């Protein structure tokens, strides 16, 4: 694995550093979510490749890998799975036409042995929109209740305002600590 990705993955980590992988289809709100947690989210462009951001959460440093969700980019997602402590999957709650596609992609991700036992946080994003599915409906569409080998949670949120984001991160960090 040559280049920048290889160098970034070899960075020294401490016990208080966690790698979070942020995945989801294009336009789900992954980058907006990251920018809202770390800075101003007023200007967001689609991610080509990946973005890496560091967030402080209490005593922990969260190294967040926001990976592009366009269809051609998804084939490269497994390149980022190594040493992942927490998985964040972002769903566009208002995009009912792509709920099956997002369910299939999530199924592929959680089937990866590299991610066994890694806690899964599903952000049901764009809850502010009138046509948004409720978190329980997304939970059913993604068939989350079948997941038995890892802790998981679905968290309604609005990445533009930050509603629900901190609660989701609190849960994820607590679960990562419980796994270790």
C-alpha positions in Angstrom: 0.0 0.0 0.0 2.2 2.9 -1.2 1.9 6.6 -0.8 0.1 8.9 1.6 -2.5 6.4 2.8 0.3 4.0 3.9 2.1 6.7 5.8 -1.0 8.0 7.5 -1.9 4.5 8.7 1.5 4.0 10.2 1.3 7.1 12.5 2.0 6.3 16.1 -1.1 5.9 18.2 -1.5 6.1 21.9 -4.0 4.4 24.2 -6.2 7.5 24.0 -6.2 7.6 20.2 -9.1 5.9 18.3 -9.5 5.4 14.6 -13.1 6.0 13.5 -14.1 5.1 9.9 -16.9 7.2 8.5 -18.7 5.5 5.7 -22.0 5.8 3.8 -23.3 6.5 0.3 -22.5 9.7 -1.5 -24.6 12.6 -0.3 -25.4 11.0 3.1 -23.8 13.8 5.0 -20.5 12.3 6.1 -18.3 15.3 5.4 -21.0 17.7 6.8 -21.1 15.7 10.0 -17.3 15.8 10.3 -17.2 19.5 9.7 -20.0 20.2 12.1 -18.1 18.4 14.8 -14.8 20.1 14.1 -15.4 23.4 12.4 -17.8 25.5 10.3 -20.0 23.3 8.0 -21.2 26.0 5.7 -19.1 25.0 2.8 -18.9 21.3 2.0 -17.9 19.7 -1.2 -18.2 16.0 -2.1 -15.3 13.9 -0.9 -13.0 12.6 -3.6 -10.9 9.9 -1.9 -10.8 10.6 1.8 -10.5 13.3 4.5 -8.8 12.7 7.8 -9.8 14.9 10.8 -8.8 14.8 14.5 -11.5 15.5 17.1 -11.0 15.8 20.8 -13.6 14.0 22.9 -12.8 14.3 26.5 -9.4 12.7 27.0 -9.6 10.9 23.7 -8.3 11.8 20.2 -10.6 10.6 17.5 -8.8 10.1 14.2 -11.8 10.3 11.8 -11.4 8.9 8.3 -14.2 10.2 6.1 -14.2 8.1 3.0 -15.9 9.1 -0.3 -19.2 7.2 -0.9 -19.5 7.5 -4.7 -20.1 4.0 -6.2 -16.5 3.7 -7.8 -14.9 4.7 -4.5 -16.7 2.0 -2.5 -14.5 -0.8 -3.9 -11.6 0.9 -2.0 -13.3 1.0 1.4 -11.6 -2.2 2.6 -8.2 -0.5 2.2 -9.2 1.6 5.3 -10.5 -1.1 7.6 -7.2 -2.1 9.3 -6.9 -1.0 12.9 -10.4 0.6 13.0 -11.7 1.1 16.6 -15.2 2.4 15.7 -17.4 2.4 12.6 -19.7 5.2 11.8 -22.2 4.6 9.0 -24.2 7.7 7.8 -27.6 7.3 6.1 -29.5 9.9 4.3 -32.9 9.4 6.0 -34.7 11.4 3.3 -33.3 9.3 0.4 -35.9 6.5 0.4 -35.0 5.5 -3.2 -31.5 4.5 -2.0 -32.3 2.8 1.3 -31.9 -0.7 -0.3 -28.5 0.3 -1.8 -27.3 1.6 1.6 -28.4 -1.6 3.3 -26.5 -3.7 0.8 -23.3 -1.6 1.3 -23.6 -1.8 5.1 -24.1 -5.6 4.9 -20.8 -5.9 2.9 -19.0 -3.8 5.5 -20.1 -5.6 8.6 -19.3 -9.0 6.9 -15.6 -8.0 6.7 -13.6 -10.1 9.2 -11.2 -7.1 9.7 -14.1 -5.3 11.4 -15.3 -8.1 13.7 -16.4 -6.7 17.1 -15.9 -3.1 16.0 -18.8 -1.1 17.4 -21.2 0.3 14.8 -22.9 3.7 15.1 -25.5 4.4 12.4 -26.3 8.1 12.0 -29.8 8.5 10.6 -29.0 11.9 9.1 -31.2 14.7 7.7 -33.9 14.2 10.3 -34.9 17.8 9.8 -36.4 17.1 6.4 -40.1 16.4 6.2 -39.7 13.3 4.0 -37.1 11.7 6.3 -37.7 8.2 7.5 -37.7 7.7 11.3 -34.7 6.1 12.9 -36.8 2.9 13.7 -37.8 2.6 10.0 -34.1 2.9 9.0 -33.2 0.3 11.6 -35.7 -2.1 10.0 -34.7 -1.3 6.5 -31.0 -1.9 7.3 -32.0 -5.0 9.3 -29.8 -3.9 12.2 -31.5 -6.3 14.7 -29.8 -9.2 13.0 -26.4 -7.9 14.1 -25.3 -10.1 17.0 -21.5 -9.9 17.0 -20.9 -6.3 17.7 -22.5 -3.5 19.7 -24.6 -1.1 17.5 -26.8 1.9 17.8 -28.9 4.0 15.5 -28.8 7.7 16.3 -31.1 10.2 14.6 -29.2 13.4 13.7 -29.0 16.5 11.7 -25.4 17.0 10.6 -26.0 20.6 9.6 -27.0 21.7 13.1 -25.2 19.1 15.1 -28.4 17.7 16.7 -27.7 14.1 17.8 -24.0 14.0 16.9 -22.5 14.3 20.4 -24.9 11.7 21.8 -23.8 9.3 19.1 -20.1 9.9 19.7 -20.5 9.5 23.5 -22.0 6.1 22.9 -19.4 5.1 20.4 -16.4 6.1 22.6 -18.0 4.2 25.6 -18.4 1.1 23.5 -14.8 1.3 22.2 -13.6 1.5 25.8 -15.8 -1.5 26.7 -14.4 -3.6 23.9 -10.7 -2.9 24.8 
